[in-house]
Amino acid sequence: MRLAILSDIHANIHALTAVKRFLGEHAISQVVVLGDLVGYGASPGPVIDFIRREGWTCGLGSSDARVAFDVRVAERRGVSETVLAWTRENLAPEHLEFLRRLPAGGRVNTPVGRLRYFHGSPHDPEQRLDLMAQDRELGALAEQLGARLVVVGGSHIPLTRHVGDTIFVDPGSVGLSLNHEPGADVAILELQGLRPKISLHKVPYDFHSAAFDIMAWSLPPVIAEVIKTGRMG
């Protein structure tokens, strides 16, 4: 069984299209998307249409929740809230309804054990799970979840970590990677035999076009710079 894990697409249709081509070369059994389909990028509607058309398994991200349920955070008046307000205005009612129906997370039964996925923490997409926490904290969570694999998003930086018999994976971000290299992040999980194999990939795409779209829609220019450099600031 070979799973692809995607997260934090952030309305970047150029990155998502390149990722689909990449996955077509790897005989993927199932694609799991950890949420944040929208926010930051200039193509929220096309990204949602793409995910719906592909029928990929998808969870709710923090940006998705804030757009779908019109959650406005008073202390967030910067770039994020500017783009989310623009996103709310530019999505069709059916797009908003799709986001509202996304589950907070889910599980996949695999040949090596249960996989649990969610965007932030098990019950709150806004609360990011710290994969650098102490072993005992992550081990307790794995036991609570009854999971051999735990996959989460939100950091925009790819990471894997082994704690006991459990593997924790953050695939990074498809649309707004922050690991100092432009491109779309993807994790592929080979789930067979005694030991799962996790590979993290950087998929090249036309990030100049994605940055141009940001500017064309008069969205904050800093987002275009992040897309082009893979770093914030």
C-alpha positions in Angstrom: 0.0 0.0 0.0 1.4 3.4 -1.0 -0.2 6.5 0.4 0.5 10.1 -0.6 0.1 12.7 2.1 -0.5 16.4 1.1 -1.1 19.4 3.3 -1.4 23.2 3.2 -2.2 23.6 -0.5 -3.3 27.2 0.2 -5.1 28.0 -3.0 -2.0 27.3 -5.2 -3.4 25.6 -8.2 0.0 25.6 -10.0 1.6 23.6 -7.3 -1.4 21.2 -7.0 -1.4 20.4 -10.7 2.3 19.6 -10.6 1.8 17.3 -7.6 -0.9 15.4 -9.4 1.5 14.7 -12.3 4.2 13.6 -9.8 1.8 11.2 -8.1 0.9 9.7 -11.4 4.4 8.4 -11.6 4.3 6.6 -8.3 1.4 4.1 -8.3 -0.4 5.7 -5.4 -3.1 3.7 -3.7 -4.7 6.6 -1.9 -4.2 10.4 -1.4 -4.9 12.0 2.0 -5.0 15.8 2.2 -4.6 17.3 5.7 -6.5 20.5 5.0 -5.8 24.2 4.4 -7.0 24.1 0.8 -7.5 27.8 0.9 -5.7 30.9 2.3 -2.7 32.8 1.0 -3.0 31.7 -2.7 -5.0 33.2 -5.5 -7.0 30.2 -6.7 -9.2 28.9 -3.8 -12.1 28.0 -6.0 -10.1 26.0 -8.6 -8.2 24.2 -5.8 -11.5 23.1 -4.2 -12.9 22.0 -7.5 -9.7 20.0 -8.2 -9.9 18.2 -4.9 -13.6 17.4 -5.4 -13.0 16.1 -8.9 -10.1 13.9 -7.8 -12.2 12.5 -4.9 -9.1 12.6 -2.6 -9.6 12.0 1.2 -9.5 15.4 2.8 -9.7 16.9 6.3 -10.4 20.4 7.6 -7.6 22.8 8.0 -7.4 26.0 10.2 -7.7 28.3 7.2 -10.5 26.3 5.8 -12.4 26.5 9.1 -11.9 30.3 9.4 -13.2 30.8 5.9 -16.1 28.3 6.0 -17.4 29.4 9.3 -16.5 33.1 9.0 -14.2 33.0 12.0 -12.5 36.3 12.4 -9.6 36.5 14.9 -9.2 40.0 16.3 -5.4 39.7 17.0 -4.8 38.5 13.4 -5.1 41.7 11.3 -2.1 41.1 9.1 -1.5 39.2 5.8 -3.5 36.1 6.9 -6.7 37.8 7.8 -6.5 40.0 4.6 -6.3 37.0 2.4 -8.9 35.0 4.2 -11.4 37.9 3.9 -10.6 38.1 0.2 -11.1 34.3 0.0 -14.5 34.5 1.6 -15.6 37.0 -0.9 -14.4 35.0 -3.9 -15.7 31.6 -3.1 -19.0 30.3 -4.4 -21.6 29.0 -1.9 -20.9 25.4 -3.0 -17.2 25.9 -2.2 -18.0 27.1 1.3 -20.4 24.2 1.8 -17.7 21.7 0.8 -15.3 23.2 3.3 -18.0 23.0 6.1 -18.5 19.3 5.4 -14.8 18.4 5.8 -14.1 16.3 8.9 -11.5 17.4 11.5 -9.5 14.3 10.8 -9.8 10.6 10.2 -8.1 7.2 10.1 -6.9 4.7 7.5 -6.3 1.0 8.3 -3.0 0.0 6.6 -1.0 -3.3 6.4 1.3 -1.9 9.1 -1.3 -0.6 11.5 -3.7 2.3 11.9 -2.9 5.7 10.5 -4.5 8.7 12.1 -4.5 12.1 10.3 -5.6 15.6 11.2 -4.4 19.1 10.4 -3.4 20.5 13.8 -4.3 18.4 16.9 -6.8 15.5 17.0 -9.8 17.7 17.6 -8.8 21.3 16.7 -7.2 22.3 13.4 -6.1 25.6 14.9 -4.0 23.9 17.6 -0.8 22.8 16.0 0.8 19.6 17.2 4.5 20.0 18.2 6.4 17.2 16.6 9.5 18.3 18.5 7.8 17.6 21.9 9.3 15.2 24.3 9.1 11.5 23.5 6.8 10.7 26.4 4.3 13.3 25.3 4.2 12.1 21.7 4.2 8.5 22.9 1.2 9.1 25.1 -0.6 10.7 22.2 0.1 7.7 19.9 -1.2 5.3 22.6 -4.3 7.4 23.0 -4.9 7.4 19.3 -4.0 3.7 18.9 -1.9 4.6 15.9 1.2 3.3 14.3 1.4 6.4 12.1 0.3 9.9 12.9 0.3 12.5 10.1 -0.3 16.2 10.7 0.1 19.5 8.9 0.3 23.2 9.7 4.0 23.8 10.0 4.8 24.0 6.3 8.1 22.3 7.0 8.5 18.5 6.1 9.5 16.3 9.1 9.4 12.7 10.2 10.0 11.4 13.7 10.1 8.0 15.2 8.8 7.6 18.8 8.8 4.0 19.9 6.8 2.0 17.3 5.0 5.1 16.0 6.0 7.3 13.1 5.0 11.0 13.1 4.9 12.7 9.7 4.4 16.3 8.7 4.5 16.4 4.9 5.2 20.1 4.7 3.2 22.4 2.4 2.1 21.9 -1.2 1.4 25.6 -1.9 3.5 27.6 0.6 6.6 25.6 1.6 8.8 27.2 4.3 11.9 24.9 4.2 14.0 27.5 2.3 13.4 26.0 -1.1 10.6 26.7 -3.6 8.5 23.8 -4.7 5.6 21.6 -3.5 6.2 19.3 -0.5 4.8 15.7 -0.7 5.2 12.7 1.6 4.9 9.2 0.2 4.3 6.3 2.7 5.2 2.7 1.7 3.1 0.7 4.0 4.1 -3.0 3.8 6.4 -5.4 5.5 7.6 -4.9 9.1 8.9 -1.3 8.7 7.0 1.5 6.9 9.2 3.6 4.6 8.6 7.4 4.5 10.0 9.5 1.7 9.7 13.3 1.6 9.7 15.0 -1.8 10.1 18.5 -3.2 8.1 18.7 -6.5 9.1 21.5 -8.9 6.4 23.7 -10.3 5.9 27.1 -12.0 6.1 29.1 -8.8 6.7 32.3 -10.9 3.1 31.9 -12.3 1.8 31.4 -8.8 3.5 34.5 -7.6 2.2 36.5 -10.6 -1.3 35.4 -9.7 -0.8 36.9 -6.2 0.2 40.2 -7.6 -2.5 40.2 -10.3 -5.2 39.9 -7.6 -3.6 42.6 -5.5 -2.9 40.2 -2.6 -0.1 41.0 -0.2 3.2 40.9 -2.1 5.0 39.1 0.8 3.1 35.9 -0.2 4.6 36.0 -3.7 8.1 36.3 -2.1 7.5 33.3 0.1 6.3 31.3 -2.8 9.5 32.2 -4.8 12.0 31.7 -1.9 10.5 29.1 0.4 11.1 31.2 3.4 9.2 33.8 5.5 11.0 37.1 5.8 
